[in-house]
Amino acid sequence: METVKLSETQKKSRRGRNIALGLVLAGLVGLFYVVTLIKFGGGMAN
């Protein structure tokens, strides 16, 4: 099986994309958490 050698520019680009994707996923998790707290918190207050 042959492996592909990435240049330094490609490695930096891939790392940047991975970091951006991780931040987006973390943001979505946080958003869902806040929305869940608001929904359940509002239901229990009534």
ModelCIF file with pLDDT and N, C-alpha, C, O atoms, coordinates in Angstrom:
data_MODEL
#
_entry.id   MODEL 
#
_entity.id                         1 
_entity.type                       polymer 
_entity.pdbx_number_of_molecules   1 
#
_entity_poly.entity_id                      1 
_entity_poly.type                           'polypeptide(L)' 
_entity_poly.nstd_linkage                   no 
_entity_poly.nstd_monomer                   no 
_entity_poly.pdbx_seq_one_letter_code       METVKLSETQKKSRRGRNIALGLVLAGLVGLFYVVTLIKFGGGMAN 
_entity_poly.pdbx_seq_one_letter_code_can   METVKLSETQKKSRRGRNIALGLVLAGLVGLFYVVTLIKFGGGMAN 
_entity_poly.pdbx_strand_id                 A 
#
loop_
_entity_poly_seq.entity_id 
_entity_poly_seq.num 
_entity_poly_seq.mon_id 
_entity_poly_seq.hetero 
1 1  MET n 
1 2  GLU n 
1 3  THR n 
1 4  VAL n 
1 5  LYS n 
1 6  LEU n 
1 7  SER n 
1 8  GLU n 
1 9  THR n 
1 10 GLN n 
1 11 LYS n 
1 12 LYS n 
1 13 SER n 
1 14 ARG n 
1 15 ARG n 
1 16 GLY n 
1 17 ARG n 
1 18 ASN n 
1 19 ILE n 
1 20 ALA n 
1 21 LEU n 
1 22 GLY n 
1 23 LEU n 
1 24 VAL n 
1 25 LEU n 
1 26 ALA n 
1 27 GLY n 
1 28 LEU n 
1 29 VAL n 
1 30 GLY n 
1 31 LEU n 
1 32 PHE n 
1 33 TYR n 
1 34 VAL n 
1 35 VAL n 
1 36 THR n 
1 37 LEU n 
1 38 ILE n 
1 39 LYS n 
1 40 PHE n 
1 41 GLY n 
1 42 GLY n 
1 43 GLY n 
1 44 MET n 
1 45 ALA n 
1 46 ASN n 
#
_struct_asym.id          A 
_struct_asym.entity_id   1 
#
loop_
_ma_qa_metric.id 
_ma_qa_metric.mode 
_ma_qa_metric.name 
_ma_qa_metric.software_group_id 
_ma_qa_metric.type 
1 global pLDDT . pLDDT 
2 local  pLDDT . pLDDT 
#
_ma_qa_metric_global.metric_id      1 
_ma_qa_metric_global.metric_value   90.22 
_ma_qa_metric_global.model_id       1 
_ma_qa_metric_global.ordinal_id     1 
#
loop_
_ma_qa_metric_local.label_asym_id 
_ma_qa_metric_local.label_comp_id 
_ma_qa_metric_local.label_seq_id 
_ma_qa_metric_local.metric_id 
_ma_qa_metric_local.metric_value 
_ma_qa_metric_local.model_id 
_ma_qa_metric_local.ordinal_id 
A MET 1  2 82.00 1 1  
A GLU 2  2 86.00 1 2  
A THR 3  2 92.00 1 3  
A VAL 4  2 90.00 1 4  
A LYS 5  2 94.00 1 5  
A LEU 6  2 92.00 1 6  
A SER 7  2 96.00 1 7  
A GLU 8  2 96.00 1 8  
A THR 9  2 96.00 1 9  
A GLN 10 2 95.00 1 10 
A LYS 11 2 95.00 1 11 
A LYS 12 2 96.00 1 12 
A SER 13 2 96.00 1 13 
A ARG 14 2 96.00 1 14 
A ARG 15 2 97.00 1 15 
A GLY 16 2 97.00 1 16 
A ARG 17 2 98.00 1 17 
A ASN 18 2 98.00 1 18 
A ILE 19 2 98.00 1 19 
A ALA 20 2 98.00 1 20 
A LEU 21 2 98.00 1 21 
A GLY 22 2 98.00 1 22 
A LEU 23 2 98.00 1 23 
A VAL 24 2 98.00 1 24 
A LEU 25 2 98.00 1 25 
A ALA 26 2 98.00 1 26 
A GLY 27 2 98.00 1 27 
A LEU 28 2 98.00 1 28 
A VAL 29 2 98.00 1 29 
A GLY 30 2 97.00 1 30 
A LEU 31 2 97.00 1 31 
A PHE 32 2 96.00 1 32 
A TYR 33 2 96.00 1 33 
A VAL 34 2 94.00 1 34 
A VAL 35 2 93.00 1 35 
A THR 36 2 93.00 1 36 
A LEU 37 2 92.00 1 37 
A ILE 38 2 90.00 1 38 
A LYS 39 2 90.00 1 39 
A PHE 40 2 88.00 1 40 
A GLY 41 2 83.00 1 41 
A GLY 42 2 66.00 1 42 
A GLY 43 2 58.00 1 43 
A MET 44 2 55.00 1 44 
A ALA 45 2 48.00 1 45 
A ASN 46 2 44.00 1 46 
#
loop_
_atom_site.group_PDB 
_atom_site.id 
_atom_site.type_symbol 
_atom_site.label_atom_id 
_atom_site.label_alt_id 
_atom_site.label_comp_id 
_atom_site.label_asym_id 
_atom_site.label_entity_id 
_atom_site.label_seq_id 
_atom_site.pdbx_PDB_ins_code 
_atom_site.Cartn_x 
_atom_site.Cartn_y 
_atom_site.Cartn_z 
_atom_site.occupancy 
_atom_site.B_iso_or_equiv 
_atom_site.pdbx_formal_charge 
_atom_site.auth_seq_id 
_atom_site.auth_comp_id 
_atom_site.auth_asym_id 
_atom_site.auth_atom_id 
_atom_site.pdbx_PDB_model_num 
ATOM 1   N N  . MET A 1 1  ? 0.847   -1.186 0.000  1.00 82.00 ? 1  MET A N  1 
ATOM 2   C CA . MET A 1 1  ? 0.000   0.000  0.000  1.00 82.00 ? 1  MET A CA 1 
ATOM 3   C C  . MET A 1 1  ? 0.891   1.248  0.000  1.00 82.00 ? 1  MET A C  1 
ATOM 4   O O  . MET A 1 1  ? 1.801   1.375  0.820  1.00 82.00 ? 1  MET A O  1 
ATOM 5   N N  . GLU A 1 2  ? 0.619   2.143  -0.913 1.00 86.00 ? 2  GLU A N  1 
ATOM 6   C CA . GLU A 1 2  ? 1.404   3.368  -1.010 1.00 86.00 ? 2  GLU A CA 1 
ATOM 7   C C  . GLU A 1 2  ? 0.805   4.455  -0.122 1.00 86.00 ? 2  GLU A C  1 
ATOM 8   O O  . GLU A 1 2  ? -0.414  4.581  -0.005 1.00 86.00 ? 2  GLU A O  1 
ATOM 9   N N  . THR A 1 3  ? 1.679   5.231  0.495  1.00 92.00 ? 3  THR A N  1 
ATOM 10  C CA . THR A 1 3  ? 1.205   6.349  1.306  1.00 92.00 ? 3  THR A CA 1 
ATOM 11  C C  . THR A 1 3  ? 1.506   7.653  0.578  1.00 92.00 ? 3  THR A C  1 
ATOM 12  O O  . THR A 1 3  ? 2.466   7.751  -0.186 1.00 92.00 ? 3  THR A O  1 
ATOM 13  N N  . VAL A 1 4  ? 0.677   8.634  0.827  1.00 90.00 ? 4  VAL A N  1 
ATOM 14  C CA . VAL A 1 4  ? 0.839   9.946  0.200  1.00 90.00 ? 4  VAL A CA 1 
ATOM 15  C C  . VAL A 1 4  ? 1.601   10.845 1.172  1.00 90.00 ? 4  VAL A C  1 
ATOM 16  O O  . VAL A 1 4  ? 1.235   10.949 2.342  1.00 90.00 ? 4  VAL A O  1 
ATOM 17  N N  . LYS A 1 5  ? 2.650   11.487 0.689  1.00 94.00 ? 5  LYS A N  1 
ATOM 18  C CA . LYS A 1 5  ? 3.413   12.424 1.502  1.00 94.00 ? 5  LYS A CA 1 
ATOM 19  C C  . LYS A 1 5  ? 2.839   13.825 1.301  1.00 94.00 ? 5  LYS A C  1 
ATOM 20  O O  . LYS A 1 5  ? 2.770   14.328 0.180  1.00 94.00 ? 5  LYS A O  1 
ATOM 21  N N  . LEU A 1 6  ? 2.433   14.438 2.403  1.00 92.00 ? 6  LEU A N  1 
ATOM 22  C CA . LEU A 1 6  ? 1.881   15.786 2.336  1.00 92.00 ? 6  LEU A CA 1 
ATOM 23  C C  . LEU A 1 6  ? 2.980   16.815 2.526  1.00 92.00 ? 6  LEU A C  1 
ATOM 24  O O  . LEU A 1 6  ? 3.917   16.610 3.297  1.00 92.00 ? 6  LEU A O  1 
ATOM 25  N N  . SER A 1 7  ? 2.851   17.923 1.814  1.00 96.00 ? 7  SER A N  1 
ATOM 26  C CA . SER A 1 7  ? 3.806   19.013 2.000  1.00 96.00 ? 7  SER A CA 1 
ATOM 27  C C  . SER A 1 7  ? 3.457   19.755 3.303  1.00 96.00 ? 7  SER A C  1 
ATOM 28  O O  . SER A 1 7  ? 2.387   19.548 3.874  1.00 96.00 ? 7  SER A O  1 
ATOM 29  N N  . GLU A 1 8  ? 4.353   20.600 3.754  1.00 96.00 ? 8  GLU A N  1 
ATOM 30  C CA . GLU A 1 8  ? 4.108   21.365 4.980  1.00 96.00 ? 8  GLU A CA 1 
ATOM 31  C C  . GLU A 1 8  ? 2.881   22.260 4.828  1.00 96.00 ? 8  GLU A C  1 
ATOM 32  O O  . GLU A 1 8  ? 2.109   22.425 5.773  1.00 96.00 ? 8  GLU A O  1 
ATOM 33  N N  . THR A 1 9  ? 2.702   22.837 3.642  1.00 96.00 ? 9  THR A N  1 
ATOM 34  C CA . THR A 1 9  ? 1.544   23.693 3.394  1.00 96.00 ? 9  THR A CA 1 
ATOM 35  C C  . THR A 1 9  ? 0.252   22.893 3.512  1.00 96.00 ? 9  THR A C  1 
ATOM 36  O O  . THR A 1 9  ? -0.726  23.373 4.085  1.00 96.00 ? 9  THR A O  1 
ATOM 37  N N  . GLN A 1 10 ? 0.246   21.686 2.976  1.00 95.00 ? 10 GLN A N  1 
ATOM 38  C CA . GLN A 1 10 ? -0.945  20.843 3.051  1.00 95.00 ? 10 GLN A CA 1 
ATOM 39  C C  . GLN A 1 10 ? -1.220  20.415 4.495  1.00 95.00 ? 10 GLN A C  1 
ATOM 40  O O  . GLN A 1 10 ? -2.375  20.346 4.915  1.00 95.00 ? 10 GLN A O  1 
ATOM 41  N N  . LYS A 1 11 ? -0.163  20.131 5.249  1.00 95.00 ? 11 LYS A N  1 
ATOM 42  C CA . LYS A 1 11 ? -0.341  19.753 6.654  1.00 95.00 ? 11 LYS A CA 1 
ATOM 43  C C  . LYS A 1 11 ? -0.935  20.909 7.458  1.00 95.00 ? 11 LYS A C  1 
ATOM 44  O O  . LYS A 1 11 ? -1.831  20.702 8.276  1.00 95.00 ? 11 LYS A O  1 
ATOM 45  N N  . LYS A 1 12 ? -0.439  22.122 7.226  1.00 96.00 ? 12 LYS A N  1 
ATOM 46  C CA . LYS A 1 12 ? -0.956  23.294 7.929  1.00 96.00 ? 12 LYS A CA 1 
ATOM 47  C C  . LYS A 1 12 ? -2.410  23.548 7.547  1.00 96.00 ? 12 LYS A C  1 
ATOM 48  O O  . LYS A 1 12 ? -3.230  23.896 8.397  1.00 96.00 ? 12 LYS A O  1 
ATOM 49  N N  . SER A 1 13 ? -2.726  23.375 6.268  1.00 96.00 ? 13 SER A N  1 
ATOM 50  C CA . SER A 1 13 ? -4.089  23.574 5.806  1.00 96.00 ? 13 SER A CA 1 
ATOM 51  C C  . SER A 1 13 ? -5.035  22.561 6.446  1.00 96.00 ? 13 SER A C  1 
ATOM 52  O O  . SER A 1 13 ? -6.129  22.911 6.887  1.00 96.00 ? 13 SER A O  1 
ATOM 53  N N  . ARG A 1 14 ? -4.600  21.301 6.491  1.00 96.00 ? 14 ARG A N  1 
ATOM 54  C CA . ARG A 1 14 ? -5.425  20.250 7.096  1.00 96.00 ? 14 ARG A CA 1 
ATOM 55  C C  . ARG A 1 14 ? -5.628  20.534 8.583  1.00 96.00 ? 14 ARG A C  1 
ATOM 56  O O  . ARG A 1 14 ? -6.733  20.383 9.104  1.00 96.00 ? 14 ARG A O  1 
ATOM 57  N N  . ARG A 1 15 ? -4.558  20.945 9.261  1.00 97.00 ? 15 ARG A N  1 
ATOM 58  C CA . ARG A 1 15 ? -4.671  21.247 10.693 1.00 97.00 ? 15 ARG A CA 1 
ATOM 59  C C  . ARG A 1 15 ? -5.644  22.397 10.931 1.00 97.00 ? 15 ARG A C  1 
ATOM 60  O O  . ARG A 1 15 ? -6.437  22.361 11.872 1.00 97.00 ? 15 ARG A O  1 
ATOM 61  N N  . GLY A 1 16 ? -5.581  23.410 10.082 1.00 97.00 ? 16 GLY A N  1 
ATOM 62  C CA . GLY A 1 16 ? -6.504  24.536 10.209 1.00 97.00 ? 16 GLY A CA 1 
ATOM 63  C C  . GLY A 1 16 ? -7.953  24.114 10.034 1.00 97.00 ? 16 GLY A C  1 
ATOM 64  O O  . GLY A 1 16 ? -8.834  24.558 10.771 1.00 97.00 ? 16 GLY A O  1 
ATOM 65  N N  . ARG A 1 17 ? -8.191  23.258 9.060  1.00 98.00 ? 17 ARG A N  1 
ATOM 66  C CA . ARG A 1 17 ? -9.553  22.758 8.838  1.00 98.00 ? 17 ARG A CA 1 
ATOM 67  C C  . ARG A 1 17 ? -10.026 21.920 10.020 1.00 98.00 ? 17 ARG A C  1 
ATOM 68  O O  . ARG A 1 17 ? -11.178 22.028 10.440 1.00 98.00 ? 17 ARG A O  1 
ATOM 69  N N  . ASN A 1 18 ? -9.138  21.085 10.555 1.00 98.00 ? 18 ASN A N  1 
ATOM 70  C CA . ASN A 1 18 ? -9.504  20.250 11.699 1.00 98.00 ? 18 ASN A CA 1 
ATOM 71  C C  . ASN A 1 18 ? -9.847  21.096 12.922 1.00 98.00 ? 18 ASN A C  1 
ATOM 72  O O  . ASN A 1 18 ? -10.803 20.799 13.639 1.00 98.00 ? 18 ASN A O  1 
ATOM 73  N N  . ILE A 1 19 ? -9.073  22.140 13.155 1.00 98.00 ? 19 ILE A N  1 
ATOM 74  C CA . ILE A 1 19 ? -9.342  23.028 14.287 1.00 98.00 ? 19 ILE A CA 1 
ATOM 75  C C  . ILE A 1 19 ? -10.672 23.742 14.084 1.00 98.00 ? 19 ILE A C  1 
ATOM 76  O O  . ILE A 1 19 ? -11.467 23.845 15.019 1.00 98.00 ? 19 ILE A O  1 
ATOM 77  N N  . ALA A 1 20 ? -10.923 24.234 12.875 1.00 98.00 ? 20 ALA A N  1 
ATOM 78  C CA . ALA A 1 20 ? -12.185 24.922 12.588 1.00 98.00 ? 20 ALA A CA 1 
ATOM 79  C C  . ALA A 1 20 ? -13.364 23.972 12.775 1.00 98.00 ? 20 ALA A C  1 
ATOM 80  O O  . ALA A 1 20 ? -14.379 24.354 13.357 1.00 98.00 ? 20 ALA A O  1 
ATOM 81  N N  . LEU A 1 21 ? -13.242 22.759 12.294 1.00 98.00 ? 21 LEU A N  1 
ATOM 82  C CA . LEU A 1 21 ? -14.316 21.776 12.447 1.00 98.00 ? 21 LEU A CA 1 
ATOM 83  C C  . LEU A 1 21 ? -14.562 21.462 13.918 1.00 98.00 ? 21 LEU A C  1 
ATOM 84  O O  . LEU A 1 21 ? -15.711 21.344 14.343 1.00 98.00 ? 21 LEU A O  1 
ATOM 85  N N  . GLY A 1 22 ? -13.504 21.326 14.686 1.00 98.00 ? 22 GLY A N  1 
ATOM 86  C CA . GLY A 1 22 ? -13.645 21.078 16.118 1.00 98.00 ? 22 GLY A CA 1 
ATOM 87  C C  . GLY A 1 22 ? -14.354 22.219 16.830 1.00 98.00 ? 22 GLY A C  1 
ATOM 88  O O  . GLY A 1 22 ? -15.197 21.988 17.697 1.00 98.00 ? 22 GLY A O  1 
ATOM 89  N N  . LEU A 1 23 ? -14.011 23.451 16.464 1.00 98.00 ? 23 LEU A N  1 
ATOM 90  C CA . LEU A 1 23 ? -14.664 24.610 17.077 1.00 98.00 ? 23 LEU A CA 1 
ATOM 91  C C  . LEU A 1 23 ? -16.147 24.671 16.718 1.00 98.00 ? 23 LEU A C  1 
ATOM 92  O O  . LEU A 1 23 ? -16.981 24.992 17.565 1.00 98.00 ? 23 LEU A O  1 
ATOM 93  N N  . VAL A 1 24 ? -16.472 24.365 15.468 1.00 98.00 ? 24 VAL A N  1 
ATOM 94  C CA . VAL A 1 24 ? -17.874 24.362 15.038 1.00 98.00 ? 24 VAL A CA 1 
ATOM 95  C C  . VAL A 1 24 ? -18.651 23.295 15.805 1.00 98.00 ? 24 VAL A C  1 
ATOM 96  O O  . VAL A 1 24 ? -19.756 23.556 16.282 1.00 98.00 ? 24 VAL A O  1 
ATOM 97  N N  . LEU A 1 25 ? -18.082 22.099 15.924 1.00 98.00 ? 25 LEU A N  1 
ATOM 98  C CA . LEU A 1 25 ? -18.761 21.029 16.662 1.00 98.00 ? 25 LEU A CA 1 
ATOM 99  C C  . LEU A 1 25 ? -18.948 21.403 18.130 1.00 98.00 ? 25 LEU A C  1 
ATOM 100 O O  . LEU A 1 25 ? -20.015 21.167 18.697 1.00 98.00 ? 25 LEU A O  1 
ATOM 101 N N  . ALA A 1 26 ? -17.925 21.981 18.745 1.00 98.00 ? 26 ALA A N  1 
ATOM 102 C CA . ALA A 1 26 ? -18.035 22.400 20.142 1.00 98.00 ? 26 ALA A CA 1 
ATOM 103 C C  . ALA A 1 26 ? -19.106 23.486 20.291 1.00 98.00 ? 26 ALA A C  1 
ATOM 104 O O  . ALA A 1 26 ? -19.853 23.489 21.269 1.00 98.00 ? 26 ALA A O  1 
ATOM 105 N N  . GLY A 1 27 ? -19.182 24.395 19.337 1.00 98.00 ? 27 GLY A N  1 
ATOM 106 C CA . GLY A 1 27 ? -20.205 25.440 19.364 1.00 98.00 ? 27 GLY A CA 1 
ATOM 107 C C  . GLY A 1 27 ? -21.610 24.863 19.262 1.00 98.00 ? 27 GLY A C  1 
ATOM 108 O O  . GLY A 1 27 ? -22.522 25.313 19.955 1.00 98.00 ? 27 GLY A O  1 
ATOM 109 N N  . LEU A 1 28 ? -21.783 23.869 18.401 1.00 98.00 ? 28 LEU A N  1 
ATOM 110 C CA . LEU A 1 28 ? -23.095 23.237 18.266 1.00 98.00 ? 28 LEU A CA 1 
ATOM 111 C C  . LEU A 1 28 ? -23.494 22.503 19.543 1.00 98.00 ? 28 LEU A C  1 
ATOM 112 O O  . LEU A 1 28 ? -24.648 22.570 19.968 1.00 98.00 ? 28 LEU A O  1 
ATOM 113 N N  . VAL A 1 29 ? -22.538 21.802 20.151 1.00 98.00 ? 29 VAL A N  1 
ATOM 114 C CA . VAL A 1 29 ? -22.824 21.110 21.414 1.00 98.00 ? 29 VAL A CA 1 
ATOM 115 C C  . VAL A 1 29 ? -23.252 22.133 22.469 1.00 98.00 ? 29 VAL A C  1 
ATOM 116 O O  . VAL A 1 29 ? -24.228 21.917 23.187 1.00 98.00 ? 29 VAL A O  1 
ATOM 117 N N  . GLY A 1 30 ? -22.531 23.230 22.558 1.00 97.00 ? 30 GLY A N  1 
ATOM 118 C CA . GLY A 1 30 ? -22.883 24.278 23.516 1.00 97.00 ? 30 GLY A CA 1 
ATOM 119 C C  . GLY A 1 30 ? -24.260 24.869 23.231 1.00 97.00 ? 30 GLY A C  1 
ATOM 120 O O  . GLY A 1 30 ? -25.036 25.114 24.154 1.00 97.00 ? 30 GLY A O  1 
ATOM 121 N N  . LEU A 1 31 ? -24.557 25.095 21.971 1.00 97.00 ? 31 LEU A N  1 
ATOM 122 C CA . LEU A 1 31 ? -25.864 25.645 21.591 1.00 97.00 ? 31 LEU A CA 1 
ATOM 123 C C  . LEU A 1 31 ? -26.991 24.693 21.978 1.00 97.00 ? 31 LEU A C  1 
ATOM 124 O O  . LEU A 1 31 ? -27.992 25.118 22.554 1.00 97.00 ? 31 LEU A O  1 
ATOM 125 N N  . PHE A 1 32 ? -26.835 23.406 21.664 1.00 96.00 ? 32 PHE A N  1 
ATOM 126 C CA . PHE A 1 32 ? -27.859 22.421 22.025 1.00 96.00 ? 32 PHE A CA 1 
ATOM 127 C C  . PHE A 1 32 ? -28.029 22.337 23.539 1.00 96.00 ? 32 PHE A C  1 
ATOM 128 O O  . PHE A 1 32 ? -29.146 22.183 24.034 1.00 96.00 ? 32 PHE A O  1 
ATOM 129 N N  . TYR A 1 33 ? -26.929 22.437 24.269 1.00 96.00 ? 33 TYR A N  1 
ATOM 130 C CA . TYR A 1 33 ? -26.985 22.398 25.731 1.00 96.00 ? 33 TYR A CA 1 
ATOM 131 C C  . TYR A 1 33 ? -27.797 23.574 26.273 1.00 96.00 ? 33 TYR A C  1 
ATOM 132 O O  . TYR A 1 33 ? -28.660 23.397 27.132 1.00 96.00 ? 33 TYR A O  1 
ATOM 133 N N  . VAL A 1 34 ? -27.513 24.773 25.767 1.00 94.00 ? 34 VAL A N  1 
ATOM 134 C CA . VAL A 1 34 ? -28.225 25.967 26.227 1.00 94.00 ? 34 VAL A CA 1 
ATOM 135 C C  . VAL A 1 34 ? -29.707 25.887 25.872 1.00 94.00 ? 34 VAL A C  1 
ATOM 136 O O  . VAL A 1 34 ? -30.562 26.215 26.694 1.00 94.00 ? 34 VAL A O  1 
ATOM 137 N N  . VAL A 1 35 ? -30.013 25.453 24.653 1.00 93.00 ? 35 VAL A N  1 
ATOM 138 C CA . VAL A 1 35 ? -31.419 25.342 24.235 1.00 93.00 ? 35 VAL A CA 1 
ATOM 139 C C  . VAL A 1 35 ? -32.143 24.328 25.113 1.00 93.00 ? 35 VAL A C  1 
ATOM 140 O O  . VAL A 1 35 ? -33.287 24.557 25.507 1.00 93.00 ? 35 VAL A O  1 
ATOM 141 N N  . THR A 1 36 ? -31.491 23.213 25.422 1.00 93.00 ? 36 THR A N  1 
ATOM 142 C CA . THR A 1 36 ? -32.100 22.200 26.287 1.00 93.00 ? 36 THR A CA 1 
ATOM 143 C C  . THR A 1 36 ? -32.363 22.763 27.677 1.00 93.00 ? 36 THR A C  1 
ATOM 144 O O  . THR A 1 36 ? -33.428 22.526 28.247 1.00 93.00 ? 36 THR A O  1 
ATOM 145 N N  . LEU A 1 37 ? -31.413 23.499 28.228 1.00 92.00 ? 37 LEU A N  1 
ATOM 146 C CA . LEU A 1 37 ? -31.611 24.106 29.546 1.00 92.00 ? 37 LEU A CA 1 
ATOM 147 C C  . LEU A 1 37 ? -32.780 25.084 29.529 1.00 92.00 ? 37 LEU A C  1 
ATOM 148 O O  . LEU A 1 37 ? -33.578 25.117 30.467 1.00 92.00 ? 37 LEU A O  1 
ATOM 149 N N  . ILE A 1 38 ? -32.883 25.868 28.484 1.00 90.00 ? 38 ILE A N  1 
ATOM 150 C CA . ILE A 1 38 ? -33.963 26.844 28.385 1.00 90.00 ? 38 ILE A CA 1 
ATOM 151 C C  . ILE A 1 38 ? -35.311 26.135 28.289 1.00 90.00 ? 38 ILE A C  1 
ATOM 152 O O  . ILE A 1 38 ? -36.265 26.517 28.966 1.00 90.00 ? 38 ILE A O  1 
ATOM 153 N N  . LYS A 1 39 ? -35.390 25.094 27.443 1.00 90.00 ? 39 LYS A N  1 
ATOM 154 C CA . LYS A 1 39 ? -36.651 24.368 27.276 1.00 90.00 ? 39 LYS A CA 1 
ATOM 155 C C  . LYS A 1 39 ? -37.080 23.711 28.586 1.00 90.00 ? 39 LYS A C  1 
ATOM 156 O O  . LYS A 1 39 ? -38.218 23.893 29.021 1.00 90.00 ? 39 LYS A O  1 
ATOM 157 N N  . PHE A 1 40 ? -36.181 22.946 29.223 1.00 88.00 ? 40 PHE A N  1 
ATOM 158 C CA . PHE A 1 40 ? -36.545 22.249 30.444 1.00 88.00 ? 40 PHE A CA 1 
ATOM 159 C C  . PHE A 1 40 ? -36.712 23.233 31.611 1.00 88.00 ? 40 PHE A C  1 
ATOM 160 O O  . PHE A 1 40 ? -37.578 23.041 32.464 1.00 88.00 ? 40 PHE A O  1 
ATOM 161 N N  . GLY A 1 41 ? -35.903 24.263 31.646 1.00 83.00 ? 41 GLY A N  1 
ATOM 162 C CA . GLY A 1 41 ? -36.009 25.262 32.704 1.00 83.00 ? 41 GLY A CA 1 
ATOM 163 C C  . GLY A 1 41 ? -37.320 26.018 32.618 1.00 83.00 ? 41 GLY A C  1 
ATOM 164 O O  . GLY A 1 41 ? -37.946 26.290 33.642 1.00 83.00 ? 41 GLY A O  1 
ATOM 165 N N  . GLY A 1 42 ? -37.741 26.358 31.414 1.00 66.00 ? 42 GLY A N  1 
ATOM 166 C CA . GLY A 1 42 ? -39.008 27.069 31.224 1.00 66.00 ? 42 GLY A CA 1 
ATOM 167 C C  . GLY A 1 42 ? -40.193 26.195 31.569 1.00 66.00 ? 42 GLY A C  1 
ATOM 168 O O  . GLY A 1 42 ? -41.186 26.690 32.101 1.00 66.00 ? 42 GLY A O  1 
ATOM 169 N N  . GLY A 1 43 ? -40.113 24.897 31.279 1.00 58.00 ? 43 GLY A N  1 
ATOM 170 C CA . GLY A 1 43 ? -41.218 23.987 31.574 1.00 58.00 ? 43 GLY A CA 1 
ATOM 171 C C  . GLY A 1 43 ? -41.392 23.745 33.061 1.00 58.00 ? 43 GLY A C  1 
ATOM 172 O O  . GLY A 1 43 ? -42.515 23.579 33.539 1.00 58.00 ? 43 GLY A O  1 
ATOM 173 N N  . MET A 1 44 ? -40.272 23.723 33.805 1.00 55.00 ? 44 MET A N  1 
ATOM 174 C CA . MET A 1 44 ? -40.347 23.453 35.236 1.00 55.00 ? 44 MET A CA 1 
ATOM 175 C C  . MET A 1 44 ? -40.787 24.683 36.004 1.00 55.00 ? 44 MET A C  1 
ATOM 176 O O  . MET A 1 44 ? -41.347 24.555 37.092 1.00 55.00 ? 44 MET A O  1 
ATOM 177 N N  . ALA A 1 45 ? -40.551 25.863 35.474 1.00 48.00 ? 45 ALA A N  1 
ATOM 178 C CA . ALA A 1 45 ? -40.907 27.099 36.189 1.00 48.00 ? 45 ALA A CA 1 
ATOM 179 C C  . ALA A 1 45 ? -42.415 27.296 36.212 1.00 48.00 ? 45 ALA A C  1 
ATOM 180 O O  . ALA A 1 45 ? -42.924 27.958 37.117 1.00 48.00 ? 45 ALA A O  1 
ATOM 181 N N  . ASN A 1 46 ? -43.127 26.762 35.277 1.00 44.00 ? 46 ASN A N  1 
ATOM 182 C CA . ASN A 1 46 ? -44.582 26.971 35.204 1.00 44.00 ? 46 ASN A CA 1 
ATOM 183 C C  . ASN A 1 46 ? -45.323 26.077 36.129 1.00 44.00 ? 46 ASN A C  1 
ATOM 184 O O  . ASN A 1 46 ? -46.552 26.130 36.186 1.00 44.00 ? 46 ASN A O  1 
#
